[in-house]
Amino acid sequence: MVHVLLVVPYQELQEKFEDYVASLDTRDIQIDIFHLYGSRSFSMDISKYQIIAARGITGRSIQRQNPQASFVEITVTGDDILNALDECVEKYGRRRTAVILADSTACSVSSIRRLTGLDLQVFYIRGEEDVEGVIWEVQKNNFECVVAGLTVCAQCKEHGIPSVFIRTGEEAVEHTIRTAIETAKAINREQLKNQLLRALLDHHHDGVLACDGQGIILAANAQAARLLGGGSAQELNGQDIDAVLPDSGWRQVAANGIAVDTMRQFSTGMTVMRCAPMSVEGQESGVLFTIQNAEMIRDTDSKIQKQVRQSGFTARYTFQDILAGAPEMKQRLASAYKYAHTDANVLILGETGTGKEMFAQSIHNASARASYPFVPVNCAALPEPLLESELFGYSEGAFSGAQKGGKVGLFELAHKGTIFLDEIGEMPLSLQAKLLRVLQEKNIRRIGDNRIIPVDVRVISATNASIHDKILQGTFRRDLYYRINLLELHLPPLRERPGDVELIFQRLLENFSREAGRPAPVVTPEAATLMRQYPWYGNVRELRNFSERLVILNDGAPITPAQLKMAGLFEFETPEGRPQPAGHPAQPAPRKKKADLARELGISRTTLWRRSKQLERGTGK
């Protein structure tokens, strides 16, 4: 129920308000109408009112007493002023007239003069404290009569100045009441929404707590209140988060924009506490805490993980496994973390070895789908018929050689989780059309089956090819590109971020040395400089392989430029003497792609794949 107070300055106006209110639908709204002018005798308790409507000086005074309430001003219209001037002329003749109004009243002096032909001046006042001063101005400047509100007119009477008070017309009454009722309905809707949110929060089994950018608690549910001291959730509102939850790390989360999970001991037991940044309309506005019972998480997680492990589709990398010192990579990490908290499809672009699958797994593990399967598919590794059956499955007897009972496709296996379509740029056009339908309809149909199977799968795609070139060449569908590229992540090659080379190299040396049961070798500054200068065309994958080789060859001595060269780092050089990576000549001959080679030979890609396998086995047939 919303309480509305209508304060009217004279009895006749009160009757107008009552008559108009009686004609309206005011369910869930309590409207009280009170007759008052001025503010000196005002002693009514107005704290229960969410909306107050009043006029002029009286309204200003009430508004100051209850600033939390929504204030609706009973406006003084041009017609109201003209009617009062007509009455003034009728009573006192065409005298020099002062019109005294509240400073919020919109009034054009020149228009009134032009319409009435009167010698008049308009004075504006802010409150009752200004009345004496303006009356002194009126007397000083020899005005013969006054048109104003009741408060001013009462003072004019004490000073013997003829006056006429401005009555509020029907139009202003209706406008005021309509505005007050619409405001009340909006408050009712907001209250209902807040009650529903409160019910949702209080029925949530996790503790939930939100605070603003200054660390002041904005909202909490009953579970959070019990964890933090046993009081009510309302008692937490307005308190400093550092006082009730010290060492929470919320400032760092707000500054970095990256959520942090920590273990926290409360009187009820061990919990997992997540502190995540909150944003409103794209602007960071505070942090949100969710506090979950660790034992309950373990029980639930163990059941789900058991099922996932049985399927064999798990993601082992997280964002903590990705090393990034270069600003551009930090920005990619921040973007990827934001992508993880949506269900939108992601396209990851980058050269071979830049860590596209590592980012895909990290996005999956940081998402709400982390407990469900992560299913990787290399779209370039399988011929078209085999890739189709792998993705969508098939029914029993769908084709010669189909296994008994049929086969579940990878999209079905990825239900509730993530499917990672690596090298999607190499997917055949016919399969692209089927994939587009799956993404649009969110269901699949196995080969040889008419049954529609709904799937809830997030798609992360990756490619090292130029999708735009493939679209222009007609080998990749533009509509599919827009569907998979709702969010895009471009991973720069290692040679464009040399500052990361030493960081990753040192971590890899430590890991491989630990596996070998020996201390990690020291890298000399000269060797580190050469490592940064090396172009690393194979990116992190090449750096990883080289690091492992170096640990095997190293005898515990510091790593020097000579050791790097001995390990084959600078096997090839350009005529200018610039280092080139081993296995990468300065101008490598371009390799034909499978589709181009098949087209030149006049055979299908499937036939080419089969012939190449036969040659590998030495059959030549």
N, C-alpha and C positions, 0 to 999 in steps of 0.2 A: 504494500500500500504506500503510495506517494502522497505526502501532505502538501497542499498548496494554500498559501495565505494571500488573499486579495485585500489590500488596504485602500479604502476609498475615502476621499476627503469630505464628502457631504452626503446627506441622507438620500437625496434624489438619485445620486449615482449608485448608491448601494442597491437600491431597488432595481435599477437597470441591470446591474451585475447579477443579482439573484434571479431575475426573469430570464436572462440569457443562459445562465448556468443550468437552470431547470430544463431548458430545451435540448440539452446536449447529453451524450452518452459519457458518463464519468465513472464507469466501473473501475475499480482498483485505484481510484483517485479520490482523496478526501479534500474538498475545497471549503475553506472557512473564509467568510467575508467580514471584515472588521472596519468600522467607521472611525477615522482618525485624521486630523490634519495637524501639521507641525510635528515636533518631536520632543518637546520639553516634558510632556505628560506621558510619554510612551514608556510603559513599564511591563508590557506583556512578554511572557516567555515565548520566544519564537524559535527556540533551538530545535524543535521537532519538525520544522518545515524545511523541505528540500527546495521548494520554489516559492519565491515571494514576488508579488506584483504590487507596485505602488507608484505614486506620481511625485515628481518634482523634489522639493526639499525633504518631504517626509520619506520618500523612497531612498534618497541618499543617506539619510540618517539610519534607516533600518538596514540598508546594505552594509554600512560600516559595523553594525552590531552583529550581523550574521554573515560574514564574508564567505562561509562555506556553501551557502545556499545559492541556487541559480536565481538571478534577479531579472525580472521582466518589468521594464518601465512602461507605465501607462502614459502613452505619448500625448503630447499637445499638438494637434494638427493645425494647419493653416486655417481651416474652417472654424476651429474653436477660437482662434485668436480674432478672426474677422467678426464672428458673432459677438464676442465680448466688446470689440470696438464699436459695433453698431449699437449695443446696449448703452455704452458709455456716451455716445453722441446723443442718443435719445434722452438720457437722464440729465447730462450736463452741457450739451451743446458741443460745437466743434472747438474744443479747447486744445491747448498744447498738452500732449499726452505722453506719459512714460509707460512703455511696455516692459515689464520685468519678468524674465523667464529663467528657468534652470539652464545651466550652461550647456546641457546636452541637446536642447531643443533646436531643431533645424528651422531657421526662420530667416527670410530675406527681407531686410528692412526696406530696401528700395522697392520691392514688389508690393509690400503693404502700403507704403506711402503712395505708390502709383494707383493702387486700387481704391484707397480711401480718400486720398487728397488731404489727409490730416498732417498737421505739424507734430511729428512724433519721433521718439528715439527709443531704441531697445537697449535695456541693461541686462546683463547676465550675472547670475549669482550661483555659487557652488553649494551653499548650505545656509542654515538659519543664522550662522554667525556673521553672514554678509549682509543681512537685511538692514540693520541699523545704518551701515555705511551707505547703502544704495539709497535709502530714504533721505539721508543727509544730502546726497548728490541731487536728488529730485527737488528738494526744497531750495538748495543753493542755486540751481539752474532754472528756478521759477516755473516748474511744470505744474499744471493746474489740476490734473487728474492722473490716476494710475490704473493700468490693466495688468493683473497679476494673479497668482495663485492665492489660496485662502490664507496661508501663513503671512504673506506680505500684506494682503488686504487688511488683516487684523491689526498689524502694526501701523498701517496708514490711518486706520480709524482712530488709534490712540494719538496720532499727530494731527488729526483734523484734515487729512488729505482725502478728497473724494476718490473713490476707487470702485472698480468692478472686477469680480473674480472670473477667471476663465473656466467655463464648464467643459467637462469632457463629453464629447458627442458619442452617438451610437457607434460610429465607425471605429473609434478608438477603443471603446468597450469590447466590441466583438473581436478586434484584432488582438487585444491584450489577453482575453480569455482563450482564444484559439492558440496563441503562442504558448501560454502557460500549460494548456492541456497537451499540446504536442511535445513540449519539454517533459511533462510528467510521463507520457507514454514512452518516450525515449529512455527516461530513467528506469521505468518499470522493466523495459526490455533488457537494459544493462544489468539491473538487479537480478533478473531471472537467469541471464547468462552467467553472472557471477556465482549464483547459487548452484547452477548446474556444474560449473567448473569446480566449485568447492566440493560438491558431492563426488565428482570424479576423482579429485585429488585425495579426499579422505577415504575413498574406497580402494585406492591404489595401495598395493601391499608394500611399496617402496616409500621411503621418506623423500619428500620433494621440498626444495627450499630455493627461493629466488631472491637475489639482491641486486641493487642498482650499481652504477659505476663508482659510487662512493662507499660501497660495502654496507648499505642500509637494507635490511630485510624488507622485501615488498610483499611476499606471500610465503606461506608454509602450510603443509597439511598436518593432520593429527599425528601421523607416524613420525614425521620429522620432529614435532614438538615433544613426543615421548622420548625420542633418542637424545634430545638436547636439554633435558631437565625435567620433563614431566608436566610443564604448564600447558596452556591451550595454544593453539596455532595463532589465534588473534594476539596473544601476549607477545609473540615473537615479532610481529609487524612493527617496524620502526627501530628495532634494535640494531646495534652494530654487529656484523657477522663475526668480526674478530673477537668480540666479547663472548659469544656463545659457541663459536667453532674456531678456536685459535689454530694457527699454523695450517690453514686450509689451502694456502697457495693460490687464492682467488685472484690476487693482483697480477701474478704472472700469466694466468690464463686469460684475463681480460686484456693484457698487453700483447700477448702473442697470438691470441685468437685460436689457440689449439687446446682441445680438451685434454684433461689429465685424469687418469684413474689411479687411486691409491687405496691401500688397505687401512681401515680405521677401526680401532677398538672402542666400543661403547659398552654401557652397562649390560645391554641385552646380548652382547657377543660381538664377534668380528664381522665387519661389513666391508663391502666394496663401495667406495665413494667416488663418483664421477663429478668433476667440476668442468662445465662446458660453457663457452661464451654464448650470450644471448644477443640477438640482433633484432631490431624493429625497423622495417622499411630500409634495410641495408645498412643501418647504423648500429655499431656495437653499443649496447645499452646496459650491460651487466653480465651476471653469470647465473647459471642454474646448477644446483646440486641435486643429484639423485643418489640415495643411499640404500643399498640392497644388502640383504642378509647373505653373507658369504656361503653359509651352509646350504641355503636354498638354491643359490646359484650353482654350487657344485653338484647338487643332486640333479637339477635340471640339465646342466651341461653334460654331465656324465652320460645321461640317457641319450641325448642328441648326438654327442660325439661318438658314442658307441655305434650308432647307426651310420654316421658319416664315415667312420673308419672302416666299417664293413664294406662300404661302397668304394673305398680307396681314393675318393676325390676330396682332398684336403689342401688348403693353402698354408704353406709354412712360413712365408715371409710377412713381416709387418713393417710399418713405417720406421720403427726403431732400427731395422736392418739396413735402411738406406742411408748412406753417408753423403752429406751435401754440405759443402762450405761455400760454394759459389752462390752469389745472390740469385742468379737465374734458377738454380736448382732448388734453393730454399723456397722461391716463389712457386715452383712446380709442386713441391711437397705440400705447401699450404693449400694450393688449388686442389690437389688430389685428396687431401683430408676433407675439404669441403664437399667434394664429389661423393666421398664415402657416405655422407649423411643424407644422400638423396637416393632415389631409385632410378634416376635417369640413366640412359645408355651413354657410355663413354667410348670415345675413339682415341687411342694412344698412338701417336706418330713418333717414329724415331728409327735411326739406323739399327742394323743388326748389332746386338750386344750392348745396347744402351740401357737395358733393364726393363723392357716393356712388361714382361710377365711379372717381374718383381713388383712393379707398381700396381698391376692388376690384382695380384694376391693381397697386397697391402690395403688396397681400397676395399676388397672383399672382407678382410679381417677386421677392418675398422667400421664396417657397416652393420646394420641390424641383421644381415644375412650371414654373419660370421659363423654361426653354429650349423649352417647348412652347407651342402656340397659346393666346392669350387671345381668346375669341370673345364679343363683346357682342351682345345681342339686346334690342330695345325691344319689350316685349310689348304695349304700347298703340298702337304705330305701325302695326300690320298687322292686317287683318281675319282672322277665325278660320281660314278655309281656307288662306290664304296663310301665316299664322304656323305652322300645322301642317306644311305642306310645307317651310318654311324650317327648322324645328327637326329634323324627322325624315327629310326627303328623300322621294323617291318613285321608283318604278321606271318603266321605259319603258311608255307606254300606260296609266298609272294613271288618267288623266283626259284630257279633251279639252284640247289645248294643251300637254300634257306634253312636255318636250324629249326628243329622241332620246337613248337611252342612260340616261335617268333623271337624277336629281340627288342628290348627296351632301348630307345634312342637316348642320346646324350642330353637332349633338352628335357626329357622326362626325368633323367637321373639328376639333373640340376634343379629340379623343382624346389622352390623356396630359396634357392641359392643363386650362384652366379655361373654363367657360361662364358668362357674366354675364347673368342674366335681370333686366333693368331693368324697373321698373314691373310687377312680377309680380302685384301686386294687381289689375291690369286683365286678366289672362289669363282667357279664357272657361272655364266650368266643365268642358265636355267635354274641353278640352285639359289641364286640371288633373289629371283622372283619368289621362290618358296619361303626363303628366309624373311623376306619383306612381309609376306602374309602372316607368318608366325608372329612377327613383331607387332603387326597391326591388330590381329585377332586374338593374340595371346592363347592360342591353342595349336596343337599339331595333329597330323594324321599320319599314322604309320603307312609305309609302303604296302600296298595290297590290302589295305583296310579302309572301311568307310566310317569307322568310329572316330569322333572328334574327342581329343583329350586336352582339357584345359591345363595350361602350365603357367606358373608364376616364377619367372626367371628374369634376373637382371643380365643384360648383355654388355660385356666389355670387349671391344674389338681392338686389334692392333695391326699395324702394317709398316713395312719399311719402304713401300712403294708410294709413288705420287698418285693419290686417288684422283686428283683433279685431271692429271694427264690421262688416266684410264677412262674417266668420264668422257673426255674429249675424243678419245679413241673408240668409244662405244663399247668398252669391255667392262664397265662398271656402271650400275644403274644409279642415276642421280637421285631418285626417290629413296633408294636404300641408303645412300650416303647421308641424306638429311635425317633418316630415321636412326642410324647408328651414331650420328655425330651431334647429339643433343648437347653433350659436353665434350670438349676437345682438350687433349693434353699432349704437348709437343716436348719430347725429351731431347735436349741438345746433345750432340756427340761429345765425347770426352775431350777432343782436341779444342773445342770451343770453351772449355772450362778447365784450363790447366791447373788451376788452384786446387781442384778436387783430386788430381792424380796422386799427390803425395799422401793426402788423407786416406784415400782408398788403399793405396799401396801399403801403407804402414799397417792398416787393419788386416789386410790379406797376409802380410808377412807374419804377423802375430798369430793368426789363425792356423796357417800351415806349419809354423814352427811349433805351436802347441801340439798339433797332431803328430808331429815328428818327434816330440819329446825333447826339444832343445830350445834354448832361449832365442828370441827374435834378434837377428843381426841389426847392427846400427847402420843407418844410411847416411853416407857423407853428404855434405851440402852440394858438392860438385855432382854427385850421382843424382841427387834430388832434382837439380837444375836440368840435367839431361833427360830425366824422366818426364819433366814437365814439357820439354821441347819436342819430345817424340809425338808423332801425330796420332797414334793409337787408332788406326782405321778399324780395328776389331772392337774398339771401345772397351767397356769394363770386362767383357768376356776375354778379350786378348790380354788385358792387364792381369786378370785372374790367372790365366794359364802361365803367363810369364813369371808371376810371383811364385807360383808353385814350383816351376822349374828352377828358379833362383834359390829357393830354400833347399831344394835337393842338391844343387851344386855347391852351395855355400858351406864352408868348413868352420863357421863361427867368426870369421874375420869381418870387419866393416865392409859394407858394400860400396865399391868405388866404381868410377866410370869404366875401368878396365874389366871389372867383373861383369858389368852390364853388357859390354861388347862381347865378352867371352860367352855370355848366355844367349847371344844372337840378337840383341836389341837393335843394333845398327848394321845389319847384314847388307842392306842395300843403301846406296847413296846416289843422289842425283849428280849430274855433271858439275853443279855448283858446290857439291860437297855437303848439301843439307841432308840430315839423316832421314831415311825412309824405313818403314817397318819391315821386318823380315817377312818374306812371303808376299810382299806387296810391291811389285816393280813400279817405277816412276809413272809409266803409262800402261797399265794393264789392258790387255785386249778385252773388248766388251764380250760378255757371255750372252748367248742367245737364251731367251726364256723358253720354257717348254711349249707354250702356246704358239710362239712365233716359229719355232722349229717344226712343230707339227703342221702348221699351215704351209711352210715351204715344202715339206715332204708330201703334202697332200693326204695326210692321214689324221685320224682323230687323236686327241691327247691320250685317250685310254689305250689305243693301239700302240702309241709311242711309248707309254709307260710299260705296257706288257713286253714290247720288244726289248726295251732297255733292261728289264729284269731278266729276260732270257739270256741276253748277252752277258750280264753279270754272272749268271749261273754257268755260262760257257756252252749253252745249247746251240745258240745261233739260229734257232728256229723261230 
